[in-house]
Amino acid sequence: MSDNPRAYIACLAAYNNGYLHGEWVELDGTEDVPERIQNILKSSPIPEAEEWAIHDHEYCGSLGEYAGLQALHDIEEAYTTCQKEHIEWEPFVLFCEHTGESIHPAQCDRVNETFAGCYDNLTEWAENYIEETGLLSDAPATLARYFNVEAFARDMELTDLFTIPHNGEIFVFWHS
């Protein structure tokens, strides 16, 4: 299954008259979204249908039913920006949901600056961080062995980090 953003666009006139009429629209830069929506409305079983709504979505954050074209455009633009800048889409979406932000291309830099990786648990992150930064490199080995990595990880989460659980792992982010 792909983790590309997409939304199910439904014709409201059809829906209000007991018909389920709509289609999935890809928000990954491969489709002309306004044109697709117009085609969905034109093919409605209700003549001259004009209104549409988002009845489902995948990898679009907390997208509302009546979000509108601008929100769909923002998601599409954010996705293509993430692809260009090699930012993983799934952590990006979860970051936006967690922080209560709409998916928008301006969030790409923020996520890129704060994402600290995907780990099995926070202790694994702390061990990796200690090694990468050389945090204990100046400490004598006899002292370094007493360092409590689990406590350090907990303290970092209380002050400097937040985590988002996902599929048995965690995404780790620095507070911005």
C-alpha positions as CSV (number, residue, x, y, z in Angstrom):
1,M,0.0,0.0,0.0
2,S,1.2,3.4,-0.9
3,D,1.6,6.2,1.7
4,N,0.8,8.9,-0.9
5,P,-1.9,11.4,0.2
6,R,-5.3,11.0,-1.4
7,A,-8.8,12.0,-0.7
8,Y,-12.2,10.5,-1.6
9,I,-14.2,13.3,-3.2
10,A,-18.0,12.8,-3.0
11,C,-20.7,14.6,-4.9
12,L,-23.0,16.1,-2.2
13,A,-26.1,16.3,-4.4
14,A,-25.8,12.6,-5.1
15,Y,-25.1,11.8,-1.4
16,N,-28.1,13.9,-0.3
17,N,-30.3,11.9,-2.7
18,G,-29.2,8.5,-1.6
19,Y,-26.4,7.8,-4.0
20,L,-22.8,7.2,-3.3
21,H,-21.0,8.9,-6.0
22,G,-17.3,9.9,-5.8
23,E,-13.7,8.9,-6.5
24,W,-10.3,8.8,-4.9
25,V,-8.2,11.7,-6.0
26,E,-4.4,11.5,-5.7
27,L,-2.8,14.4,-4.0
28,D,0.8,13.5,-5.0
29,G,1.2,15.9,-7.9
30,T,0.1,13.4,-10.6
31,E,-3.4,14.8,-11.1
32,D,-5.1,18.1,-11.9
33,V,-7.2,18.1,-8.7
34,P,-9.8,20.8,-9.7
35,E,-10.4,19.2,-13.0
36,R,-10.9,15.8,-11.4
37,I,-13.4,17.3,-9.0
38,Q,-15.3,18.9,-11.8
39,N,-15.3,15.5,-13.7
40,I,-16.7,13.8,-10.6
41,L,-19.5,16.4,-10.4
42,K,-20.2,16.2,-14.1
43,S,-20.6,12.4,-14.0
44,S,-23.0,12.6,-11.0
45,P,-26.4,10.9,-11.3
46,I,-27.8,14.2,-10.2
47,P,-27.8,16.8,-13.0
48,E,-25.9,20.1,-12.5
49,A,-24.3,19.0,-9.3
50,E,-22.0,21.7,-7.9
51,E,-21.0,20.8,-4.3
52,W,-18.5,18.3,-3.1
53,A,-17.0,17.1,0.2
54,I,-14.2,14.9,1.4
55,H,-15.7,11.7,2.7
56,D,-12.4,9.9,3.4
57,H,-8.7,10.5,3.1
58,E,-5.4,8.8,3.6
59,Y,-2.1,10.4,4.7
60,C,-3.7,13.9,4.8
61,G,-3.5,14.7,8.5
62,S,-6.6,16.0,10.1
63,L,-8.3,17.1,6.9
64,G,-11.9,18.1,7.3
65,E,-14.9,17.2,5.2
66,Y,-15.3,20.7,3.8
67,A,-11.6,21.7,3.7
68,G,-11.7,23.0,0.2
69,L,-9.4,23.2,-2.8
70,Q,-6.7,25.3,-1.0
71,A,-6.3,22.6,1.6
72,L,-6.0,19.9,-1.1
73,H,-3.5,22.1,-2.9
74,D,-1.4,22.6,0.3
75,I,-1.3,18.9,0.9
76,E,-0.2,18.3,-2.7
77,E,2.5,21.0,-2.6
78,A,3.7,19.8,0.8
79,Y,4.0,16.2,-0.5
80,T,6.0,17.2,-3.6
81,T,8.2,19.4,-1.4
82,C,8.8,16.5,1.0
83,Q,9.7,14.3,-2.0
84,K,12.2,16.8,-3.4
85,E,13.8,17.4,0.0
86,H,13.9,13.7,1.0
87,I,11.6,14.2,4.0
88,E,9.6,11.1,4.9
89,W,5.9,11.7,4.4
90,E,4.5,9.5,7.1
91,P,6.5,11.2,10.0
92,F,5.6,14.6,8.4
93,V,1.9,13.9,8.5
94,L,2.0,12.5,12.1
95,F,4.0,15.6,13.1
96,C,1.4,17.9,11.7
97,E,-1.4,15.9,13.4
98,H,0.5,15.8,16.7
99,T,1.2,19.6,16.7
100,G,-2.3,20.5,15.5
101,E,-1.0,22.1,12.3
102,S,-2.6,21.7,8.9
103,I,-0.4,20.1,6.3
104,H,1.2,22.9,4.5
105,P,4.5,23.2,2.5
106,A,5.8,25.7,5.2
107,Q,5.9,22.8,7.7
108,C,8.5,20.9,5.6
109,D,11.4,22.9,7.0
110,R,10.1,22.7,10.5
111,V,9.8,18.9,10.3
112,N,13.2,18.5,8.6
113,E,14.8,20.5,11.4
114,T,13.1,18.6,14.2
115,F,12.9,15.0,13.1
116,A,15.4,12.9,15.1
117,G,14.5,9.5,13.5
118,C,12.5,6.4,14.0
119,Y,13.5,4.0,16.8
120,D,12.1,0.9,18.6
121,N,12.1,3.0,21.9
122,L,13.5,6.1,23.4
123,T,16.4,4.3,25.1
124,E,17.5,3.2,21.6
125,W,17.4,6.9,20.5
126,A,19.4,8.0,23.6
127,E,22.1,5.4,23.0
128,N,22.4,6.5,19.4
129,Y,22.4,10.2,20.4
130,I,25.1,9.6,23.0
131,E,27.3,7.8,20.5
132,E,26.8,10.3,17.7
133,T,27.4,13.3,19.8
134,G,30.2,11.9,21.9
135,L,28.4,13.0,25.0
136,L,30.4,10.6,27.2
137,S,33.6,10.6,25.2
138,D,35.5,12.8,27.8
139,A,34.2,10.8,30.8
140,P,36.6,8.1,32.1
141,A,35.3,4.6,31.3
142,T,35.0,3.8,35.1
143,L,32.6,6.7,35.4
144,A,30.8,6.4,32.0
145,R,29.5,2.9,32.9
146,Y,27.4,4.4,35.7
147,F,25.5,6.7,33.2
148,N,21.8,5.8,33.3
149,V,20.7,5.9,29.6
150,E,17.1,5.2,30.4
151,A,16.9,8.1,32.9
152,F,18.6,10.3,30.4
153,A,16.1,9.3,27.7
154,R,13.2,10.1,30.1
155,D,14.6,13.5,31.0
156,M,15.1,14.4,27.3
157,E,11.5,13.5,26.6
158,L,10.4,15.7,29.4
159,T,12.4,18.7,28.3
160,D,13.7,18.5,24.8
161,L,11.9,15.9,22.7
162,F,8.5,14.5,21.9
163,T,7.7,11.1,20.5
164,I,4.9,9.8,18.3
165,P,4.2,6.0,18.5
166,H,3.6,4.4,15.2
167,N,3.4,0.7,14.3
168,G,5.4,-0.5,17.3
169,E,8.1,2.1,16.9
170,I,8.4,5.8,17.7
171,F,9.1,8.8,15.7
172,V,11.3,11.2,17.7
173,F,11.2,15.0,17.3
174,W,13.0,17.8,18.9
175,H,10.9,20.6,20.4
176,S,11.1,23.6,18.1
